[in-house]
Amino acid sequence: MVWESPIKNSFQVYQIVFGPNQIEEIKLVQGFNPYDSSKCLGMRTLEVTPNKQYILSGYCDQKMRMISTLSWKEVYSFNHG
């Protein structure tokens, strides 16, 4: 998972395929961007649940979002802060 900057509000998930001695392939699995970044300063935190079925991300718009790694859709959000 790549989270470039706290100023941007998007992240990307990559799959890395390892060979016997080297990385053979890097594939973009999915990207997520919940809203136009001009409305806010971006992401504050990003976590993956232990079972890897959800990604939780906290944004500067005072919302915590839960994204399903099966559908790559936001399944729940709530206000924080």
Contacts in CASP RR format, 6 or more apart in sequence:
PFRMAT RR
TARGET T0000
AUTHOR 0000-0000-0000
METHOD contacts of the structure
MODEL  1
MVWESPIKNSFQVYQIVFGPNQIEEIKLVQGFNPYDSSKCLGMRTLEVTP
NKQYILSGYCDQKMRMISTLSWKEVYSFNHG
1 11 0 8 1.000
1 12 0 8 1.000
1 13 0 8 1.000
1 14 0 8 1.000
1 46 0 8 1.000
1 48 0 8 1.000
1 55 0 8 1.000
2 11 0 8 1.000
2 12 0 8 1.000
2 13 0 8 1.000
2 14 0 8 1.000
3 11 0 8 1.000
3 43 0 8 1.000
3 46 0 8 1.000
4 10 0 8 1.000
4 11 0 8 1.000
6 41 0 8 1.000
6 42 0 8 1.000
6 43 0 8 1.000
6 44 0 8 1.000
7 37 0 8 1.000
7 41 0 8 1.000
7 42 0 8 1.000
8 37 0 8 1.000
8 42 0 8 1.000
8 43 0 8 1.000
9 33 0 8 1.000
9 34 0 8 1.000
9 35 0 8 1.000
9 37 0 8 1.000
9 40 0 8 1.000
9 42 0 8 1.000
9 43 0 8 1.000
9 59 0 8 1.000
9 60 0 8 1.000
10 31 0 8 1.000
10 32 0 8 1.000
10 33 0 8 1.000
10 37 0 8 1.000
11 31 0 8 1.000
11 32 0 8 1.000
11 43 0 8 1.000
11 46 0 8 1.000
11 55 0 8 1.000
11 57 0 8 1.000
12 28 0 8 1.000
12 30 0 8 1.000
12 31 0 8 1.000
12 32 0 8 1.000
13 28 0 8 1.000
13 29 0 8 1.000
13 30 0 8 1.000
13 31 0 8 1.000
13 32 0 8 1.000
13 55 0 8 1.000
13 69 0 8 1.000
14 26 0 8 1.000
14 27 0 8 1.000
14 28 0 8 1.000
14 29 0 8 1.000
15 26 0 8 1.000
15 27 0 8 1.000
15 29 0 8 1.000
16 23 0 8 1.000
16 25 0 8 1.000
16 26 0 8 1.000
17 23 0 8 1.000
17 24 0 8 1.000
17 25 0 8 1.000
17 26 0 8 1.000
17 27 0 8 1.000
18 24 0 8 1.000
30 72 0 8 1.000
31 72 0 8 1.000
32 55 0 8 1.000
32 57 0 8 1.000
32 67 0 8 1.000
32 72 0 8 1.000
34 59 0 8 1.000
34 65 0 8 1.000
34 74 0 8 1.000
35 61 0 8 1.000
39 61 0 8 1.000
40 59 0 8 1.000
40 60 0 8 1.000
40 61 0 8 1.000
41 60 0 8 1.000
42 59 0 8 1.000
42 60 0 8 1.000
42 61 0 8 1.000
43 57 0 8 1.000
43 58 0 8 1.000
43 59 0 8 1.000
43 60 0 8 1.000
44 58 0 8 1.000
44 59 0 8 1.000
44 60 0 8 1.000
45 56 0 8 1.000
45 57 0 8 1.000
45 58 0 8 1.000
46 55 0 8 1.000
46 56 0 8 1.000
46 57 0 8 1.000
46 58 0 8 1.000
47 55 0 8 1.000
47 56 0 8 1.000
47 57 0 8 1.000
48 54 0 8 1.000
48 55 0 8 1.000
48 56 0 8 1.000
49 55 0 8 1.000
49 56 0 8 1.000
52 69 0 8 1.000
53 68 0 8 1.000
53 69 0 8 1.000
53 70 0 8 1.000
54 66 0 8 1.000
54 67 0 8 1.000
54 68 0 8 1.000
54 69 0 8 1.000
54 75 0 8 1.000
55 66 0 8 1.000
55 67 0 8 1.000
55 69 0 8 1.000
56 64 0 8 1.000
56 65 0 8 1.000
56 66 0 8 1.000
56 67 0 8 1.000
57 64 0 8 1.000
57 65 0 8 1.000
57 67 0 8 1.000
58 64 0 8 1.000
58 65 0 8 1.000
58 80 0 8 1.000
59 65 0 8 1.000
62 79 0 8 1.000
62 80 0 8 1.000
62 81 0 8 1.000
63 77 0 8 1.000
63 78 0 8 1.000
63 79 0 8 1.000
63 80 0 8 1.000
64 77 0 8 1.000
64 78 0 8 1.000
64 79 0 8 1.000
64 80 0 8 1.000
65 74 0 8 1.000
65 76 0 8 1.000
65 77 0 8 1.000
66 74 0 8 1.000
66 75 0 8 1.000
66 76 0 8 1.000
66 77 0 8 1.000
67 73 0 8 1.000
67 74 0 8 1.000
67 75 0 8 1.000
68 75 0 8 1.000
END
